[in-house]
Amino acid sequence: MIRPILLCSGLLLAVCVGSGCKSGHAEDSEKTTFVLSDTMLHNITIDTATVKPVQSELRLSGKVTPNGGKVVKVFPLVSGYVQDVKVQLGDYVNKGQVLAVIHSGEIADYEKQLSEAKSDQAVAEKNLKVAQDLYDSRLSTEKDVVNAKGELQKSQAAINRINDIFKIYKKGAGSTYLVTAPISGYVIDKNINNNMEIRTDNSQNIFTVSELDDVWVMANVFETDIAKVKEGYAAEVTTISYPDKVFHGQIDKVYNVLDPDTKTMQVRIRLANENMELKPEMFATVLLHYKDGGDMIAIPSTAVIFDRSKNYVMVFKDKFNVDTREVQVAKSLNGISYINGGLKEGEKVISKNQLLIYDALND
């Protein structure tokens, strides 16, 4: 261990030997051989040993995925040929925005049916008018009027049915079908191009739209660590793209099944993504913090001095009583050292500039 050289001009410690300390502290003169100067007292930090739950951490690997509850896959409702794709992968779209235009024979057939239904309606309206006039002139029966009204209602029902179909299919100009965004969000998957043939019996979606204001991180847990993870555990997530930024979240779901290939279990961490920094498929490192069972004396790790293969702390009672104490460190994590021997709860230790005092007392 390399110790700092204490220059006379910077020496903040006072060592009292024999009668030199008797004038100010007669009662402690025989015991006290070391006194902290007032200057040194202002340059040290004193912490109290307290009992705390032992914390541990677990590092997992995973990736960013969209929030499954905010993902909508878009499938074609009719067959046809792609006339115009309006958006590209990664574009932001608003609900109802046109994503693609498809020229469809089915839409053409429905247009033909609508035209025929409108023609039938016009004929039925004329027949009803004639039947009503004849009935008013006592030249026909009421049954003829009723029959004419029935034909008119049938033609109107056919028109309404086709118009409802067009509302579902979102008919465009001519024989075209408009593919529109079901929600506002980003196009995260696109399986459609101009002049491409579309078939309704194809199980593949043509677009996937997702909101990304919050995302999931799916992390893999090895069998040996399954007992260490639970819902509600705090998680810190970092990515390759933003190595100096930590995203905070917590485990909101544990998938209690193992992947047969990787032999790992997945956990899900939900993260806010207001600035859209987290993108789907990003690799992520997840750091979980959890209680490791039991309580121990805890002090700042900066208070521990490692020398001659042992750990020491400087126990502070007052400026006249500073002792070097060997301690047993069980573990250190996140700036805290857990002590399982050599220190009691409530004792005070020096956690800043204690090495100067240690050197002065142990030279």
Secondary structure, DSSP 4 states (H G I P E B T S, - for coil): -PPPP--GGG--EE---GGGGTTT-TTTTTT---EE-HHHHTT-EEEE-EEEEEEEEEEEEEEEEE-GGGEEEE--SS-EEEEEE---TT-EE-TT-EEEEEE-HHHHHHHHHHHHHHHHHHHHHHHHHHHHHHHHTTSS-HHHHHHHHHHHHHHHHHHHHHHHHHHHHTB-SSSEEEEE-SSSEEEEEE---TT-EE-TT--S-SEEEE--SEEEEEEEEEGGGGGG--TT-EEEEEESSSTT--EEEEEEEEEEEE-TTT-EEEEEEEEE-TT----TT-EEEEEEEEEEEEEEEEEEGGG-EEETTEEEEEEEEETTEEEEEEEEEEEEETTEEEEEES--TT-EEEEESHHHHHHHHH-
